[in-house]
Amino acid sequence: MEIATLAKETLSTPTQVYQVYIRATPERVWQAITDPEFTTRYFHGSRVELKLVAGSEYRGYSPDRSEVWVDGEVLEVDPPKRLVHSWHSRYDAETADEEPSRVTWEIEDLGDGMSLLTVVHDQLEGAPKTAQSVSGRGWMYVLSGLKTLLETGEPLPAFSE
């Protein structure tokens, strides 16, 4: 089996786990994942808006805010360590018809201005198209962009397939 095929099959399973070391404090990483102005610079242009209160709405808008790309509910908040929210892809008709999944952001303080960010996207059993769309380069581009922006102050170029 080709490595690309194996990777795609592995990443489109009901639980996807991504980790990245970032030369930034947990507080800076937390800001990067919760500040709408910051998310537009690394999250495919998406403006992520949420209140840091369990039960509140989670929304990811298109760059011009004319479309909701992702919506959900904030499930758990523990700044600057953990954020959990549901994820319902709205960026196309196929994913919009699927069940919501869940995203967990965990930030571990490694000391000396270093953090380990772990993102777990799970509960994807009822969302196979979403699982496929966020697997591999989807989440990896977002996390690479976040890391690059925090470490250099410059965003990655726009993602293209």
C-alpha positions in Angstrom: 0.0 0.0 0.0 1.3 3.5 -0.8 2.2 5.7 2.1 -0.2 8.4 0.8 -3.1 5.9 0.7 -2.2 4.5 4.2 -1.9 8.1 5.6 -5.3 9.1 4.1 -7.0 5.9 5.5 -5.5 6.5 8.9 -6.4 10.2 9.1 -10.0 9.7 8.0 -10.8 7.4 10.9 -13.3 8.5 13.7 -10.4 9.9 15.8 -7.6 12.1 14.5 -4.8 13.3 16.7 -2.3 16.0 15.8 0.6 17.4 17.8 2.9 20.3 17.3 5.7 21.8 19.4 5.5 25.6 19.4 8.0 28.1 20.7 5.4 30.1 22.5 3.9 30.2 26.0 0.5 28.4 26.6 -1.0 31.9 27.0 0.1 32.9 23.5 -1.1 29.6 22.0 -4.5 30.1 23.8 -4.8 33.6 22.4 -4.0 32.3 18.9 -6.9 29.7 19.0 -9.5 32.0 20.7 -8.9 35.5 19.3 -10.9 36.0 16.0 -8.3 38.5 14.6 -5.6 36.0 15.1 -7.5 33.0 13.6 -8.0 34.8 10.3 -4.2 34.8 9.8 -3.7 31.0 9.9 -7.1 29.2 9.8 -7.8 29.3 6.1 -8.9 32.9 6.5 -11.7 31.8 8.9 -12.7 34.2 11.6 -13.4 31.9 14.6 -15.8 33.5 17.1 -16.6 32.0 20.5 -17.3 33.0 24.1 -15.2 31.2 26.5 -18.1 29.8 28.4 -19.4 26.2 28.2 -22.7 26.1 26.3 -22.0 29.1 24.1 -21.8 29.1 20.3 -18.6 28.3 18.3 -18.6 29.8 14.8 -16.0 29.8 12.0 -16.9 32.4 9.3 -15.6 32.9 5.8 -13.1 35.8 5.6 -15.9 38.3 4.6 -18.3 36.8 7.3 -20.9 36.1 4.6 -20.9 32.4 5.3 -20.7 30.1 8.4 -18.1 27.5 7.5 -18.2 25.7 10.9 -20.6 25.9 13.8 -20.8 24.2 17.1 -21.0 24.6 20.8 -18.3 25.3 23.4 -18.3 22.2 25.6 -15.4 22.8 28.0 -13.1 25.8 28.8 -9.9 25.7 30.9 -7.7 28.6 29.9 -4.9 28.3 28.9 -4.9 24.5 28.9 -8.0 23.1 27.2 -10.8 24.0 24.9 -13.4 21.5 23.7 -16.1 22.3 21.2 -18.4 20.5 18.8 -17.7 20.9 15.0 -20.3 20.9 12.3 -18.8 21.6 8.9 -21.0 23.9 6.8 -18.6 24.6 3.9 -20.4 22.3 1.5 -23.7 20.5 1.2 -22.3 17.0 1.8 -20.6 17.9 5.1 -23.5 20.1 6.2 -25.7 17.0 6.1 -23.5 15.1 8.5 -23.6 14.8 12.3 -21.4 17.2 14.4 -18.0 16.0 15.6 -15.8 17.2 18.4 -12.5 19.1 18.6 -10.3 19.2 21.7 -7.3 21.6 21.9 -4.9 20.7 24.7 -1.9 23.0 25.5 0.9 21.6 27.6 3.5 24.0 29.1 6.9 22.6 28.5 8.7 25.5 30.2 11.3 27.9 28.6 8.6 29.4 26.4 7.7 26.1 24.8 4.3 24.4 24.4 3.0 21.2 23.1 -0.4 21.6 21.3 -2.4 18.5 20.8 -5.6 18.6 18.7 -7.9 15.7 18.8 -10.8 15.7 16.3 -13.1 12.8 17.2 -16.7 11.6 17.1 -16.4 11.5 13.4 -18.3 8.2 12.9 -21.3 10.1 11.6 -19.2 12.6 9.6 -17.0 10.7 7.1 -16.9 13.5 4.6 -15.8 15.9 7.3 -13.2 13.4 8.5 -11.8 13.2 5.0 -11.8 17.0 4.5 -10.0 17.8 7.7 -7.5 14.9 7.7 -3.9 15.2 6.6 -3.3 18.6 5.0 -6.5 20.1 6.5 -5.6 20.2 10.1 -1.8 20.0 9.5 -1.9 23.2 7.4 -3.9 25.0 10.2 -1.5 23.8 12.9 1.6 24.6 10.8 0.2 28.0 10.1 -0.5 28.6 13.8 3.1 27.5 14.7 4.7 29.6 11.9 2.7 32.7 12.8 3.5 32.4 16.5 7.2 31.8 16.0 7.9 34.2 13.1 5.1 36.7 13.1 4.4 35.9 9.5 1.5 33.7 8.2 2.0 30.9 5.7 0.8 31.6 2.1 -2.8 30.8 1.3 -3.6 27.1 1.1 -4.2 25.7 -2.3 -5.0 22.2 -3.5 
